[in-house]
Amino acid sequence: MTASSLPGSLVLAGAGKMGSAMLRGWLALGIEGEAITAIDPFMSDEMKQLGQIQGVRLAETARGVAAPDVLILAIKPQMLETAAADYAALIGPGTLVVSIMAGKTIADIAARLPAQAIVRCMPNTPAAVGRGITGAAANAGVTAAQKQTATALLTAIGQVAWLENEALIDAVTAVSGSGPAYVFYLVEAMAKAGEAIGLPPALAMQLARSTVEGSGELMSQEPRTSASQLRINVTSPGGTTAAALDVLMAADGLEPLMKKAIGAAKRRAGELSG
Ligand SMILES: NC(=O)c1ccc[n+]([C@@H]2O[C@H](COP(=O)([O-])OP(=O)(O)OC[C@H]3O[C@@H](n4cnc5c(N)ncnc54)[C@H](OP(=O)(O)O)[C@@H]3O)[C@@H](O)[C@H]2O)c1
């Protein structure tokens, strides 16, 4: 990423959990606070501080805000209908719209805002610590330079995976968008299993939680080693890990269950879209 891929002006619509995580990332990337306007009817104290200390401009509504290079839509999807009239005035001829609204398609956005260039994204909650992953799809109006800009902005909250086809967003939602909850549930399930074999509840939770945290960090520090290889590396033939994996990897083990769960999430994403 180069400094030239950063936008000269940026409007963040919706400074909630995801919006403020992005904003913190942009400031860390070196975007000047003065180049950013954040719009939210109820600014958090954190946002007010960022306004005072870093010079981020804060506004309660879009009225009177100039058309930026990039408009990020981080409002709740159900707010789009009412917000669109205000935000339409912020779209200049070169404005790139980047939406993180779940379930709102590029066509939904194009029907409500006069934008040529639209990127639709699905981030996930580890964005709050800069370790998210965002699936992103661009329409035909997005130029190569705008795509670079979108990549730079999204990289501020973690990795970015560009999708050739917007239709893949529902599958991305099912795997990584909803995925953090599956991992948290894995921790709960491991802790309950630990209790069932005699560990005190607090210790069982500490062991499970710390194991998932540490394994995630180990995987992140070994980017060229596949997950399968990492698993094989810690599984001695005939040992304790192998005994557990025999159960998890059985024909009726975790893989078919995960397929069923992720399939249900994808179906639900499709139902909620529009
Ligand atoms: N959190 C996630 O894991 C995640 C993952 C992927 C995608 N997303 C998407 O990210 C978006 C934001 O989610 P979030 O979790 O950050 O929600 P959030 O914390 O509720 O943030 C949305 C913010 O937008 C404000 N808002 C409402 N109407 C507005 C308007 N017209 N102009 C400007 N701001 C307005 C809301 O204010 P009020 O609270 O006063 O209404 C709130 O502060 C959603 O579209 C969601 O689908 C979230």
The ligand as an SDF file (V2000), in Angstrom:
LIG
                    3D

 48 52  0  0  0  0  0  0  0  0999 V2000
  -20.3870   -5.8490   13.8310 N   0  0  0  0  0  0  0  0  0  0  0  0
  -20.0890   -6.7670   12.9240 C   0  0  0  0  0  0  0  0  0  0  0  0
  -19.5490   -7.8370   13.1820 O   0  0  0  0  0  0  0  0  0  0  0  0
  -20.3740   -6.5410   11.4670 C   0  0  0  0  0  0  0  0  0  0  0  0
  -19.8620   -7.4410   10.5360 C   0  0  0  0  0  0  0  0  0  0  0  0
  -20.1110   -7.2000    9.1980 C   0  0  0  0  0  0  0  0  0  0  0  0
  -20.8900   -6.1230    8.8220 C   0  0  0  0  0  0  0  0  0  0  0  0
  -21.3960   -5.2820    9.7650 N   0  0  0  0  0  0  0  0  0  0  0  0
  -22.1980   -4.1790    9.3280 C   0  0  0  0  0  0  0  0  0  0  0  0
  -21.6110   -2.9870    9.7840 O   0  0  0  0  0  0  0  0  0  0  0  0
  -22.6360   -2.0290    9.9580 C   0  0  0  0  0  0  0  0  0  0  0  0
  -22.4510   -1.3670   11.2860 C   0  0  0  0  0  0  0  0  0  0  0  0
  -22.5350   -2.3490   12.3120 O   0  0  0  0  0  0  0  0  0  0  0  0
  -22.1220   -2.0050   13.7990 P   0  0  0  0  0  0  0  0  0  0  0  0
  -22.0170   -3.2920   14.5270 O   0  0  0  0  0  0  0  0  0  0  0  0
  -20.9620   -1.0800   13.7840 O   0  0  0  0  0  0  0  0  0  0  0  0
  -23.4630   -1.2220   14.2500 O   0  0  0  0  0  0  0  0  0  0  0  0
  -23.6340   -0.0350   15.2760 P   0  0  0  0  0  0  0  0  0  0  0  0
  -22.6090   -0.1320   16.3500 O   0  0  0  0  0  0  0  0  0  0  0  0
  -25.0710    0.0300   15.6340 O   0  0  0  0  0  0  0  0  0  0  0  0
  -23.2590    1.2370   14.3880 O   0  0  0  0  0  0  0  0  0  0  0  0
  -24.1240    1.9040   13.5240 C   0  0  0  0  0  0  0  0  0  0  0  0
  -24.0510    3.4010   13.8850 C   0  0  0  0  0  0  0  0  0  0  0  0
  -24.6880    4.1900   12.8740 O   0  0  0  0  0  0  0  0  0  0  0  0
  -25.4580    5.1930   13.5270 C   0  0  0  0  0  0  0  0  0  0  0  0
  -26.4830    5.7340   12.6020 N   0  0  0  0  0  0  0  0  0  0  0  0
  -27.7990    5.4280   12.4680 C   0  0  0  0  0  0  0  0  0  0  0  0
  -28.3580    6.1540   11.4720 N   0  0  0  0  0  0  0  0  0  0  0  0
  -27.3900    6.9480   10.9660 C   0  0  0  0  0  0  0  0  0  0  0  0
  -27.3440    7.9210    9.9180 C   0  0  0  0  0  0  0  0  0  0  0  0
  -28.4110    8.2150    9.1910 N   0  0  0  0  0  0  0  0  0  0  0  0
  -26.1650    8.5290    9.6610 N   0  0  0  0  0  0  0  0  0  0  0  0
  -25.0690    8.2370   10.3960 C   0  0  0  0  0  0  0  0  0  0  0  0
  -25.0530    7.3340   11.4050 N   0  0  0  0  0  0  0  0  0  0  0  0
  -26.1920    6.6810   11.6750 C   0  0  0  0  0  0  0  0  0  0  0  0
  -26.0200    4.4610   14.7070 C   0  0  0  0  0  0  0  0  0  0  0  0
  -26.5360    5.3590   15.6430 O   0  0  0  0  0  0  0  0  0  0  0  0
  -27.7150    4.8120   16.6480 P   0  0  0  0  0  0  0  0  0  0  0  0
  -27.0830    3.7580   17.4810 O   0  0  0  0  0  0  0  0  0  0  0  0
  -28.1050    6.0160   17.3910 O   0  0  0  0  0  0  0  0  0  0  0  0
  -28.7990    4.2760   15.7550 O   0  0  0  0  0  0  0  0  0  0  0  0
  -24.7620    3.7150   15.2010 C   0  0  0  0  0  0  0  0  0  0  0  0
  -23.9230    4.5440   15.9940 O   0  0  0  0  0  0  0  0  0  0  0  0
  -23.9750   -2.7420    9.8270 C   0  0  0  0  0  0  0  0  0  0  0  0
  -24.5430   -2.4160    8.5640 O   0  0  0  0  0  0  0  0  0  0  0  0
  -23.5990   -4.1970    9.8730 C   0  0  0  0  0  0  0  0  0  0  0  0
  -24.4560   -4.9470    9.0430 O   0  0  0  0  0  0  0  0  0  0  0  0
  -21.1390   -5.4580   11.0850 C   0  0  0  0  0  0  0  0  0  0  0  0
  1  2  1  0
  2  3  2  0
  2  4  1  0
  4  5  1  0
  4 48  2  0
  5  6  2  0
  6  7  1  0
  7  8  2  0
  8  9  1  0
  8 48  1  0
  9 10  1  0
  9 46  1  0
 10 11  1  0
 11 12  1  0
 11 44  1  0
 12 13  1  0
 13 14  1  0
 14 15  2  0
 14 16  1  0
 14 17  1  0
 17 18  1  0
 18 19  2  0
 18 20  1  0
 18 21  1  0
 21 22  1  0
 22 23  1  0
 23 24  1  0
 23 42  1  0
 24 25  1  0
 25 26  1  0
 25 36  1  0
 26 27  1  0
 26 35  1  0
 27 28  2  0
 28 29  1  0
 29 30  1  0
 29 35  2  0
 30 31  1  0
 30 32  2  0
 32 33  1  0
 33 34  2  0
 34 35  1  0
 36 37  1  0
 36 42  1  0
 37 38  1  0
 38 39  2  0
 38 40  1  0
 38 41  1  0
 42 43  1  0
 44 45  1  0
 44 46  1  0
 46 47  1  0
M  CHG  2   8   1  16  -1
M  END
$$$$
